[in-house]
Amino acid sequence: MSNLRTGESIDTIYWIEGEYITPALKEISYFMRDWRRGEVINYDRRNIDILAASHRLMETTEPYTLLSGYRSAQTNAMLRAGNRGVASNSYHIKGMAADVRLKSRSVSQMNAAGKACNSGGVGRYFGSNFVHMDCGPVRSWRG
């Protein structure tokens, strides 16, 4: 995965019988890294749980395509300069958010699954065909 670029996907088992699998969490943190700067942090497992629960609700075997996971403050500032929709204190900076898509599911379907988890923020971006999910306060929006 050393050549991760926007749009790649991952399919990893990270939890079995009530236990998190540490090597898998490290692999997910690496996958979720800020690929622009090569920075890795411990990605918040609560958001992994939200993504996994949403995925199960959609009854698909297709792995998510990751558009953005963790972002350094510098990367977030660069993205914010070119897009007013990027939050200055984004949960991406804290390793608590992901922007994902599925070819087999619509933005509306992904949004409904994320909101059904009632566990964080869910933003739908129809124009860019992705859904933002984070483990912050429960809320929703349309970007």
Secondary structure, DSSP 4 states (H G I P E B T S, - for coil): -TT--TT-B-----EETTEE-HHHHHHHHHHTSBTTTTB-----HHHHHHHHHHHHHTT--SPPEEEE----HHHHHHHHHH-TTS-TT-TTTTT-EEEEE-TTS-HHHHHHHHHHT-SSEEEEETTTTEEEEESSSSEEEE-
